[in-house]
Amino acid sequence: MARPIWTGTLSFGLLNVPVSLMPGERSVDLHFRMLDSRSNTPVRYERVNAETGEEVPWKEIVKAFEYEKGSYVVLEPEDIKSAASEGREAVEVEAFVDVDSIGPEYFEKPYVLVPGKKAEKGYVLFRETLKRTGKIGIARVVIRTREYLSAVMPKGDALMLMLLRYPQELVDASDYKIPEGAASQHRISPKELQMAEQLIDSMSGEWKPGDYRDEFRDRLRKVIEKRLKSKGVVTPPADEEAQMPENAATNVVDFMALLQQSLASKKRTPAKKAEAKPARKTATGKTAVAKKTTAKKTSAKKATGKRSPVRKAS
């Protein structure tokens, strides 16, 4: 179950409906990891100082705006927060417009508004009023630290919140070389128009989203499954997870079960290394490092009766 982006209110006029803002899309992309071809170990992304080449810890990283090439102004977290709207957890409807008045180029990303406890009446009232009037609400909403323009519209029994692009984010089609004028000006005959219309009629039907699949993703998954059964399978080191930095991307969850099943049929997964015992202090105050030995080494020593030399604590 997805977690809400935030929990707040949907408001227009004096009506306030408690809602949760939920994701309206899911990522189905196939993600890949980069490996060093010499050892098949993961390649990590690191935050490196461009001048010294040293890794920079997260606590030392700040946001800055480059106002000229090589010249920056540093922004504090409070600066960014001060620019955000005060209604951080509210969808504030400012106006209502006709459904068909917004072009498709303005729609960007979908969310689902879910009513809070005992908020069903206000939710249904808003939804049904939008359906009856054929209107959608234009609102402002803050998601994380950025304010967005959005549209609230009914979709079946749900209220959808669609993020909208601002006009300045769009490229005007007139900026490109687009053929203008009527069909006759481009030597298109009435017969050609008629035949094109007949072709469209023959291919017309109802919109059924379930009829369409990401065929590239399906074919790529089959390639991966085939590769898993061949010599292309790479077994990661047992302590790979411990080597990964805190903020690095991990393996894709979609493939975990498939990888485990395929690898288990070929070879056993190497056992995890036992955790190192904590260092203990000696009477002199120095730290003695506990030395791990395997069962084979221990039995061998017993058989020979020899004792391993004691390593001095450094």
N, C-alpha and C positions, 0 to 999 in steps of 0.2 A: 504494500500500500504506500503510495507516494505521500510525502510530507508536504504540508502547506508552505507556500512561500512566505506568507504572513497571514494573520487573522485580524480582521478589522471590520469595517462597515462599507456598505454600498449605500450611498445617499443621493437623493434628489429632492429638492424642496426641503420639507421638514421630515420626510420619511427616511429613516435610517434602518437598514437591514444588516444584522450581523452576518458576515460571510467569511469564508476562507478562500484564499487565492491558491488554486491548485494548478499544477502543470497540465497543459493541454496537448502535449506532444511527447514522443519518446524517441530517443536516438537509436537507430538500427544500423548505423554505419559499422563496418568491420575495421577495427583498429589494429595497427601493426606495431610491433616493437622493433627497434633497431638493434642488431647484434654485431659484435666484432666477428668478422668472418674467420679470423685466425683461431678463435677459441669458443665461438658461439656463446659469449657472455653479453649481457645487456649493456648498451651504451647509455650513460646517464646524461641528462641535461643539467648543467650547473650554471649558477649565477656568478659570472666572472667579471672582474674589473677590467675594462678595456685597455687600461694603461699598464697595470701591474701583472695582470693575468691571474691574480689571486681570487679565490672563491669569496663571495660576499654573503654573510649571514643575513637572514630575513630581517632581523632587528635593525640592520644598518641600511636597509633599502627605503628610499623615500620616493614620492611621486613628484615629477617636475614637468613643466611645459617648456618646450623648446621654441622660444619666440624668434630666435635667429639661429643660423647654423652654428652649433657649438655653444650657444648661450641659453641658459636655462633659468627659470624661476621656480623655486621649490615651493610646493603646496603642502601645508599641514593637514592632517585629517579633519581638523575643525573647519578649515577653509572650504573643503568639499561639502561637509555637512551643512554649513551656513548657506550654501547655494541651493540646497534641496528644499522642496516644499515642506511646510509644517505638517500637512496632512499625510504623514508617512504611511499610515495604515488605513487608508480610506480611498475608495473609488468615488470621487466627487463628480457627479454628472452636472455639466454646465449647460448643455443644450440638447435638443432632440432634432434629428434630421431624417429625411426619407431614406429608406433602405438602399435604394438605387442611386442615391446622390454621391456615394463615395466610390471612386474608381478602384479596381482591383490592385493597382500599383501601390495604394496606400496601406494595404493590409500586410502585416509583418509576422506576428507570432500569436498563437492562440493560448488562452488560459481558460480554466473552468472556475466559475464562482459557485461555491457550495454553501448553502445556508447553515447558519449556526443553530444551536439548540433553541427550540421554540421560536424560530424565525421563519418558519415555513409560510405563514400567512403573508407577510410582507414580500417575501421572495416570489410567491405565486402571483400576488397582485401586480408586481412590477413586470413579471414575465408576460402575463396575459394582457396587460395594458399595451405593451410593446407590440404584441401580436395583433391586437385589435386595430391599433392605429397605423401599423406598418412603419413604425419609427424605430430608430436605434439611438441610444444615448451616447453623446460625446463627453468623455470624462478625462480627468488627469489622474494619474496614479504613480506612486513612487515605489519602485521595485529595487530593493537593496539601496543603492545611493543615487540612482538616476530617476528623474521624472520623465514619464512617457505620456504621450497623447494616446487615447484608447477609445474603443467603441464597445458598448455593452449591447448585446443582441441576443434574442432568444434562439435556441437550437433544440427543438424537441421539448423536453421537460427541463432543460438546463438553461442557465444564463451564461453565455460565453463573453469573455473579455478579450478583445482582439487589440493587440498593440498596433498603433498606426505610425506610419512614417510622417515626419514633418515635410512640408513642401520643399524646403531647402535641401532635403536629403535625396530628392528625386532629380533625375536628369531630364530636361525638357526634350521631347522627341524632335523638336524643331532644330536642336543643335546638330542633328545628323542630316545627311542628305536623304530625304524621303521623297519618293515620287508623288507629285501633286496632280490634281485635276481629275477629270472624269475618265471612265474606261475608254471612251472613244478617242481621247487625246493620246492614248498609248496604243492605238491601233488594235484594240480588242473588239472583235465583232460581236453582234447580238447572239450569233450561233454559239460562239465560244462561251459566253456568259450562261446561255441556256444549258449547255452540256455540263458546265461546272456546277450549276445548281442541281442538275439531275444526279451528279456524282455525290454531292453532299447529302441529298435526300436518301440515296441508296445506302449511305453509311451512317445515317442518323439513328439514334436510339436513346434510351434513358441512361442517365448517369448512375452507374453502379460502381462505387469505389472498390468494392471487394473483387471486382473482375481484374484489377490491375495489381501487379506485384513488381517489386524491384528485382527484375530478372538478372541484372548484373550481380547483385548481392547473392542471389541463389546460385548462380554459376560459380562465383568466387568461393562460396562455402563448399561446393562440391570439389573444387580444386584443392581446398585446404584439407578436406576429408581424405582425398586421394593421397595427398602429400603425407598425411599422418600415417598412412598405411605403408608408406615407402621409406626409403633411407633418409628422407628429409626431416625426420622427427629429431628434435633437439631436446635433450633432457637438461633442464636448468640445474645449477648447483643447489645443494640442499639448503644452503643458508642464503640464497638469493634475496629472500624477503628481508632478511636482517641487513643486507648490504644496501637496500634501496633507500634513498633519502626520504625524509618525511613528506615532502610535497611532490614527489615524483608520481607519475601515473603508473598504475598497476595493471596486471593482465586483465583482459576483457572478461567480465563475468559470464557472458554468453558461451564462451568456449571452455570454461573450466571443467564442466562435466564431461564434455567430449574429449578433452585432452586427457583427463584422468582415466577415462574408460579405455582410450586407445593405447596409452602408455602402459596401463596395467596388463593389457593383453600381450604386450611385447616384452616388458621387463619390469622388475619390481622397482618401486620408487625408493631411492636411497633413504636410509633412516636419518632423522634429524640428529645433529650433534648434541650431546648432552651439554647443558648449561655449565659454564665454568663456575667453580665454587668461589665464594667471596674470599678475598685475601685476608689472612689473619696476621696479627702483629705478634712479634716475638718479645721476649723479656727485655731486649735492648731497645725496643721501640721501632725496629725496622720491620718492613713488611715482607713476610715470607710468602712466596707464590706457590700455591698447591700444584703439584705436578701430576697430570693425568696419565695413567698407564692403562693399557688394554689388558684383557683377560689373558691373551696369549703371552704377553711379555711377563706377566706375573707368574704364570705357571712355569715358564721357562726359567725364571730366576730361582724358583723353588727347587726345580729339578737340578740345577747346577750348584745350588747352595751359595751362590754369590750375591752380594749386596751391591746395589747400584750406588755409585758415589753421591754424596750429599752435595747439592749445589748451594753455594753461599748466596744469601739474600743480598741483592744489590741495593 
